[in-house]
């Protein structure tokens, strides 16, 4: 049985991974304060029977610390998709207050911004037919909503007008108000928009970048400027998190002291987990040579000043930029595990 000690967990943002005795991942969650969130599970009696069953099944809890609440949201989504935990399939409504896009339940559906348990005049009394998100920030959600509406020609008007507006003339609305699109064709656009909204942020950014380049190649400079401005808005909204980026190869980030090395695993830009390894009285360079002797990711990010060559891998010292930010995040988790002997 898992014995919870609140002092072992910081009052900082992060994700928690609850495992059964077998090691199977039962549940993945996020928190603004890991200590407060985990205390709500293990101190007192949970309100819901499913949560009580989860708590009784937990044998260990692993935490991954991050810098911001936005990062915890992105990391949680990655971990849930990776592990498919059984208790996340019917998860409690823990996303209160985060940013969503809702699809209305109408003959000609709209996509509108909303937040759970908040009054939303554009949705009316009815809940959304579908919900997409949560998204890392309001600015990212709003920029993504604008992009999706205009890419797939979704109507943006709250009340269907009698005549088409300028968005139809600009090619950014399919014009259902005047019958310029059939219900079947509009339905296909709705499904396409839904699939687009379910993409990872890195895939969305890549899509907009390709669109911008294609517009420029066709000398459609107004559309190219629109795509450029939208790309800037999306990138600006995502700039405050580093746990998911647009990278086309796998990476490891390695931080160590005299006793343990911590490897942060990154798959195509997305942090997917941490692996702790004992150093056993050896140097970091010797550990790296041995650890990656049989292969590894395309890139291994190491602390500045570590000189080592690895077969088949590019070794990048964390001197500046995103590499140094990733190294600080790995160091943050290493320091936490060392202080609490959580190896």
N, C-alpha and C positions, 0 to 999 in steps of 0.2 A: 504493500500500500504506500502511495506517495505521501510523504510528510512535508507539508508546506511551511516554509519559514519566510515570512514577508521580508525580513531584512536582507535576504539573499538577492532581492530583485530591486533594481533602481526605479526611481520615479521619473523615468525618461522614456522617450518613444521607442517602440520596437515591435517585433513580432514574437509570438510564443508558439511553440510546437509541442503539443501534448502527445505522448506516445504510450502505447500499451507495454506490458512486460516483454512481449515478443519483439518490441522495437517498431511495430507498425504505427504509423502516424494516424491518430484518431481525430485530431482537430488542430486547425491553424487559425490564429486570431491576431489582431493588431491592437495596439493600445497607445494612447498619448502618455500614460503612466503605466508601465508594466506592473509595478507593485500594486497599484490600486485595482487594475483589472484582474490580476490573478487572485488578489484577496477576495474579490467578489465571487470567485468560484469556490475557494477552499476555506474561507472563514464564514461560518454560519451555514445555513441550509439554502441551496439554490431554489428559486421559485418554481422552476419547471422540471417535470419528471425526466425529460430527456437530458437536461443538464446534470441532474443528480446521477443518472446512469453513466454519463461521461466521466464525471468526477470519480466515481467508484472504480472506473476502468483505468484511470491514469496511473502509470508507474513512474514516469519521469516527465519533466518539462524543460525543454531547451529554449533559450531566448536568443534572438539576434537583435542587437542594438543598432539603431539608425540615428540619423541626425535630426530628422523632422517627422512630424505626423504625416506629411505627404509621402515621405519615403516609406513609412510603415504601411500605408495604403497600397502603394505599388508593389512592395515586397510581398505583402499578404496575398495579393492576386496571383503573383508568380508561384508562390509556394502551394497555394490551393490547386492551381492547375497542374502542378508537378506531382503532388502527392495524392490528390483526389481523396481527401479524408472523409470517412463515412459520416461523421457528425457535422461536416460542413454542408452536406447535401440538404439538410433540413435545418440550417443554422437559424438561430434566433435573430431577431431584427436588431442588429447591433450598429447599423450604419446610420442611425438617426443623425440628421444634420449634414451629411455629406452631399455632394453634388451629383445629380442624375439628369438624364434625358429621358423623358417619357413619350411614348407613342399613344396618341389619343384613340379612343374607341369610337370612330366615326366612319361613315362611308368613304370619305376622302381623308385619311388620317393625317395628322400633323405631328411634328416632333417639337416638344416644348421643354424648357428647363424646369426642373422641380427639385425639391428637397423633401424627404420623407417627414411626415408629421408636421408639415408647415402648410399654411393656407396658400393655395395656388390658383389665382383667378383664371389663368389660361387653361387649366385642367377642368375647372368647375367642380361639381360635387363628385363626379365619377373618378375612380382611380385609373391610372394609365393602363392600357391594354398590355403594354410591355414596358419594361424599365431597363435602361442601359447605364452602366456605371457600377460603383461610384467612381468618380473622376477625381484627380489629385487636387484640383483647384477650380474655383468658379471661372477664372479666366480661361483655363484650358477647355473646360466644358463648353463655355459660350463660343469660343473659336471653333471647336469641333462641331458644334451644332450648326453654325453658319456654313462651314465647309460642307457638311453632309446635306443640308437643305439645298444648297446651290448646286452641288454635284449631281444629286439624284432628282432635282426638280420638285421637291416636296413643297406643298403650299405652306406659306408662313403666316397667312392671315388667320385671325381668330374666328372671323365670320366670313363665310364664302361670299364674295362679292358677285355682282351681276356681270361684271366685265373684267377682262384681264388687266393686270397692272403692269408697271414697267419691268418687273422681274421676269415676266413672260417674254417681253420684248428683248430683254438681255439674254435670254436663253437659260435663266436660272429657276424657272418654274414651268411645270408641264401644262399649266392652264386648265385645271379641271373645271373651273367656274364657267367657262364657255364651251366645255366639251371637247377641248383639243386633245384629250387623252382618254382612252377607254378605261373602265374600272380594272380590267385585267392587266393592262400595261402599267397603270398606277400601282397596282398591287405588286407587280414585279419590282418597281422602283422602291416601294416600301421595304420589300425583303432585301434588296440590295443595300439600302441604307442601314438596315439592321445589322447585316453582316459586316458592313464597314465600321459601325460603331463598336462592334465587338473586337476590333483589331487592337493590337498593342500600340501604345503611343509611338514606338519606334517605326512601326509599319505605316502609321498615318503620316509621320513626317517624311518618310521615304516616298510615299504616294504624292504628297504635295510637291516635293522637290522634283520628281519626274514630270509632273504636270507643268511646273514653272519652266523647266528646260524645253519641253515640247512646245509650249506657247511661244517661247523666245525663238525656237528654230523655225516656226511657221510665221514669224514676224507679227504675232498677235500680242503686241506690246502691252495693251491695256489689260488683257487677261494675265499676261506674265507678271505685271505689277501687282495685280490682285492676288495671285498665288504667292508672290514674294512677301507681300504684307501679311498674308495669312500665315505663311510659314514662320515669319518673325514672331507673330502673336503666339503661335503654338510652341515654338522653341522657348520664348520668353516665359511662358507659363510652366514649362517643364524644367527650366534651368536650375531650379532649387532642389532637385533630387538627382542622385547619382546611382540609384540601385537598378535603373533600367535605362539603357542608352542605345543609340543606333550604332552597333558594332557588328561586323560581318564574320567574326571569328571568336573562339572561346579563349578565356583568360583565367589565370590564377593570380591571386595577390597573396604574397607570403610575408608575414611578419613574425619575428621570433625574439625571445630572450635567451638566457642560457639554458633553459630547461624545456621549453615547448615552442613549437612552431604552429602557427594558425594559418590555414590555407582558406582563403575566400574564393569559392568557385563561382565563375561567371560564364554563363552560356549565351553567346551572341548578344552581349550587353546586359543581360539580366542576372543579378545576383541570385543564386539558387541554393546556397548553403555554406556552411563552415565545416572544416575538417581539422581536428587537432592532432598533432603528431609529437611524440617525445623526441627531444634532440639527442638524448643519451650521450652526453659529454662530447658532442661533436660540434663543429662550426656550422653556421648556416650554409656556407658555400658547399661544404661536404654533404650536408643533408640534402640540398637541392640536387647535387649531382647524383646521389643515390636514389632520391625519391622519383626523379624523372628519367632514370636510366632506361626504362622500358617504354618511354613515351609520355605524352601529356598534351596540354593545349598548345595552340599556336603561339601564345604569348604568356610569359611569366613576368609579373611585375614584382620587383624586389626592392628592399630599402636602398636608399642612396648609399654608395660606397661599397656595396657588395659586388665583387667581380667574379663572375662565373660564366662558363659557356655550357649550354645544354643542347644535346643533339636534337635537331628538328624543332627547336623552339626559339623564339625571339625573346631575349632577356631585356626588359625595360626597367632602368632604375627610376624610382619614384622621386624625381627631382622637382617637378612642377606640374601644374595643370591637373587634369582629372586623375592622372596616375597618383599624384600626391594626395588627392582627396580620397581615393579608394584606399590608399595605404593608411591614412588616418582612421578610416572607418574600420579597417582590419585591426589596427592597433587598439581602437576603442573596445572592440570585442575581446581581444587578447587580454587587455588590462582587466576587464570585468571578470573573465574566467580565472585569471590568476588570483585576483583578490578574493574570489569566492570558491576557489578550488573546483571550478565547474568544468573540468576537462572530460 
